[in-house]
Amino acid sequence: MKKLALAVAAASTVAASLGTIETAAAQAYPNKPVRLIVPYPAAGGADIVARLLGQSLLERLGQPFIIENRPGAAGNIGTEAAVRATPDGYTLLLVTVANAINATLYEKLNFNFARDIVPVASTDRVPNLMEVNPSVPAKTVPEFIAYAKANPGKINMASAGNGTSQHVAGELFKMMAGISMTHVPYRGGAPALTDLIGGQVQVMFDVTSSSMGYIRAGKVRPLAVATTTRLEALPDIPTVADYLPGYEASSFHGIGAPRGTPAEIVDKLNKEINSALADPGMKARLADLGGMPLIGSPADFAKLIAEETEKWAKVVRFSGAKAE
C-alpha cells in the first residue's frame, strides 16, 4: 500500500509539473514568429483581414504573425496544411465560410474540419450583396423576383465558382423565392464581376469587400444586403430579409488552430484578438471593407461554424452543387 501511495504521489507530482510547464509556455507565448495560413491568394478579402489582424497582434504580442497564402481547392489545401501542423500555437488558420460549405460540398476530404481544427476566435462577418447589372429593369427585390418569373431561363447568375459563398447565397435565394436562374461559375470573383459589369451575366450575390468600389462607381446596382440588418456602409439599401424573412447569407472570418493546441494558448489568442477587434481603428478598417467585427469566445465561434455548416449543407443538397 505504501508503494502504491508513493507511486500515486509521484504521478501527481509529474502531472502537476507538466501542467506548470504548459502554463508557463502559454504565458511566454509567443516567443517566436507565428505562421497564419490564409487558404486564398494574396490581395483578396480574406488576405486583407488576415494582414490587418496580423499587424494588430504583432503590436500586442511582440512577435510577427507571418501570412502564408496557400490557395487551392476552395481553401482545402491551406486548411489541410494547418490540420497537419504541430499543435503548439505557432501555426494558425484563417477560417472562412468556405470551410463550413466544403464539409458537404466535397464528398471526400483528407480531414474533418469540425474535429481537426480548434476554433480560437471569430473576427468579422462580411455580408453578401444582391447586385445586378444596371441594364436589369428591376430596382427592388420584389421587382427582381417578378422579372425572373416573367423571364424564365433568361437570367444568368454569376459566382466565383461552384460552392463559393456567392454561389450558395444565390441558390438560397432561388430556393426561398421560388425562381429559376442559370448559374455561371467563374474561376474567382474578379472575372465574375467583370462579366456582371459587362452585362454577360445579370445578377451576382457578391461579398461587399469585392463589390463596394464598383457600387460607389455606379457600375453595378445593389438591390439588397444579404444580412438581416442593414449595412452601415450602405444605409439606404434594404435587406433581402425585408422581403424574404429568414434569408441571410454572408461570409465570415476567424482564427482556428490544429487540434491539440493548448487551451491556455487558445484563450490567450482569443483575448488578444477580441481586444484588437474592439479597437476603433480596426473597426473602421473592417467597415471600409463592408465587414462587421464578431467578438466572442472560442465556444461562440464553434457554435457559429456548426450553424453555418448545417445551414449550407441544406442549400448544397438542394442545389445539387458539386465541387469543381
KOLDRENLO-575011 format. One record per residue (C-alpha): residue in one letter; x negated, y negated, z negated. Coordinates in steps of 0.25 Angstrom, whole numbers, padded with zeros to 4 digits, always signed. Example, Ala and Ser with C-alpha at 12.3 -4.5 7.8 and 13.67 -1.06 7.14 Angstrom:
<nodes>
a-0049+0018-0031s-0055+0004-0029
</nodes>
This chain:
<nodes>
m+0000+0000+0000k-0011-0009-0004k-0018-0007+0010l-0004-0009+0017a-0003-0023+0009l-0017-0027+0013a-0014-0023+0028v-0001-0031+0028a-0008-0043+0021a-0019-0043+0032a-0009-0042+0043s-0002-0054+0037t-0015-0062+0036v-0019-0059+0050a-0005-0063+0055a-0006-0076+0047s-0019-0079+0053l-0015-0077+0067g-0003-0086+0064t-0012-0096+0059i-0021-0095+0071e-0009-0096+0080t-0004-0109+0073a-0018-0115+0073a-0019-0112+0088a-0005-0119+0090q-0009-0131+0082a-0022-0132+0090y-0015-0130+0104p-0018-0135+0114n-0033-0135+0113k-0036-0133+0128p-0028-0137+0141v-0014-0131+0143r-0010-0126+0156l+0004-0129+0161i+0009-0121+0173v+0018-0128+0182p+0024-0118+0191y+0026-0128+0202p+0018-0137+0211a+0012-0150+0207a+0019-0163+0208g+0033-0157+0207g+0043-0160+0195a+0038-0148+0186d+0024-0152+0188i+0027-0167+0185v+0034-0163+0172a+0022-0154+0168r+0012-0164+0170l+0020-0175+0162l+0021-0165+0151g+0006-0160+0152q+0001-0175+0151s+0010-0177+0139l+0005-0164+0132l-0009-0168+0135e-0007-0181+0127r+0000-0174+0116l-0009-0161+0114g-0022-0166+0119q-0024-0155+0130p-0022-0155+0145f-0009-0148+0150i-0014-0143+0164i-0003-0142+0174e-0005-0129+0183n+0004-0129+0195r+0007-0114+0198p+0019-0115+0209g+0025-0104+0216a+0037-0094+0216a+0047-0104+0210g+0038-0106+0198n+0036-0092+0195i+0021-0092+0198g+0018-0102+0188t+0027-0096+0178e+0020-0083+0179a+0007-0089+0177a+0012-0095+0164v+0018-0082+0159r+0005-0075+0161a-0003-0085+0154t-0009-0083+0140p+0002-0088+0130d-0007-0098+0122g-0001-0111+0125y-0011-0115+0136t-0002-0111+0148l+0012-0117+0149l+0022-0116+0160l+0031-0127+0165v+0045-0121+0165t+0056-0125+0174v+0070-0121+0178a+0064-0112+0189n+0059-0102+0178a+0074-0101+0174i+0079-0099+0188n+0068-0089+0192a+0072-0080+0181t+0084-0076+0190l+0079-0080+0204y+0067-0071+0204e+0070-0056+0203k+0056-0053+0198l+0046-0061+0191n+0033-0057+0184f+0038-0063+0171n+0051-0066+0163f+0051-0081+0161a+0060-0080+0149r+0051-0070+0142d+0037-0075+0146i+0038-0090+0145v+0040-0097+0131p+0048-0110+0132v+0040-0121+0126a+0048-0134+0129s+0057-0139+0139t+0052-0152+0145d+0063-0158+0155r+0075-0156+0163v+0075-0161+0177p+0089-0162+0184n+0092-0157+0198l+0100-0167+0206m+0110-0164+0217e+0106-0173+0228v+0110-0174+0243n+0105-0180+0256p+0111-0194+0258s+0118-0189+0270v+0127-0180+0262p+0140-0187+0260a+0143-0182+0246k+0140-0193+0235t+0144-0185+0223v+0144-0170+0219p+0159-0168+0221e+0158-0174+0235f+0146-0165+0238i+0154-0153+0234a+0165-0157+0243y+0156-0159+0254a+0149-0146+0252k+0163-0139+0252a+0167-0146+0265n+0154-0143+0272p+0151-0128+0269g+0137-0123+0273k+0132-0137+0277i+0125-0141+0264n+0111-0137+0262m+0105-0137+0248a+0090-0139+0247s+0081-0133+0235a+0067-0132+0232g+0068-0117+0234n+0077-0104+0230g+0079-0104+0215t+0074-0118+0213s+0081-0127+0203q+0087-0135+0216h+0092-0122+0222v+0099-0117+0209a+0105-0131+0206g+0111-0131+0220e+0116-0117+0218l+0122-0120+0205f+0129-0132+0211k+0135-0123+0223m+0140-0113+0212m+0147-0123+0204a+0152-0132+0215g+0157-0120+0224i+0150-0125+0236s+0140-0119+0247m+0127-0125+0251t+0115-0119+0258h+0103-0118+0250v+0090-0123+0257p+0078-0119+0249y+0065-0127+0251r+0050-0124+0246g+0051-0135+0236g+0059-0147+0232a+0051-0157+0241p+0055-0151+0255a+0069-0149+0250l+0070-0164+0246t+0064-0167+0260d+0075-0160+0267l+0086-0165+0258i+0081-0179+0261g+0081-0176+0276g+0095-0170+0276q+0091-0156+0279v+0098-0152+0266q+0109-0159+0260v+0108-0157+0245m+0098-0153+0234f+0098-0151+0219d+0084-0156+0217v+0077-0159+0204t+0077-0174+0200s+0062-0175+0199s+0060-0172+0214s+0072-0180+0219m+0072-0193+0211g+0063-0200+0221y+0072-0197+0233i+0085-0200+0225r+0079-0214+0222a+0075-0216+0236g+0089-0212+0241k+0084-0200+0249v+0093-0191+0242r+0107-0193+0235p+0109-0187+0221l+0123-0183+0219a+0121-0177+0204v+0112-0174+0193a+0112-0159+0190t+0110-0160+0175t+0122-0162+0166t+0119-0176+0163r+0115-0188+0172l+0100-0191+0175e+0094-0203+0169a+0086-0206+0181l+0099-0205+0190p+0110-0210+0180d+0121-0213+0191i+0120-0199+0197p+0131-0189+0191t+0128-0175+0187v+0133-0162+0194a+0139-0158+0181d+0149-0170+0182y+0155-0163+0194l+0151-0148+0191p+0152-0147+0176g+0141-0138+0171y+0131-0140+0182e+0117-0142+0178a+0104-0140+0186s+0091-0145+0182s+0076-0141+0181f+0069-0141+0168h+0054-0140+0164g+0048-0135+0151i+0036-0128+0146g+0034-0113+0144a+0023-0105+0139p+0019-0090+0141r+0026-0080+0131g+0018-0079+0118t+0013-0093+0117p+0012-0096+0102a+0025-0103+0097e+0017-0113+0090i+0011-0118+0103v+0025-0118+0110d+0030-0126+0098k+0019-0136+0099l+0021-0138+0114n+0036-0139+0113k+0034-0150+0102e+0024-0158+0111i+0032-0156+0124n+0044-0162+0117s+0036-0173+0112a+0032-0176+0126l+0046-0176+0131a+0050-0186+0121d+0040-0196+0125p+0047-0208+0133g+0036-0207+0144m+0039-0193+0146k+0054-0195+0146a+0052-0206+0157r+0043-0197+0166l+0053-0186+0165a+0065-0195+0168d+0057-0200+0181l+0057-0186+0185g+0072-0185+0182g+0069-0176+0170m+0074-0176+0156p+0066-0171+0144l+0070-0158+0138i+0065-0158+0123g+0067-0145+0115s+0062-0133+0108p+0056-0120+0115a+0069-0114+0111d+0077-0125+0119f+0068-0123+0131a+0070-0108+0130k+0085-0110+0130l+0085-0119+0142i+0077-0109+0150a+0087-0098+0146e+0099-0106+0150e+0093-0111+0163t+0089-0096+0167e+0103-0091+0164k+0109-0103+0172w+0101-0102+0184a+0102-0087+0185k+0117-0088+0187v+0114-0098+0199v+0103-0090+0205r+0112-0077+0205f+0124-0085+0210s+0116-0092+0222g+0108-0079+0225a+0095-0087+0225k+0083-0079+0228a+0068-0082+0225e+0060-0086+0237
</nodes>
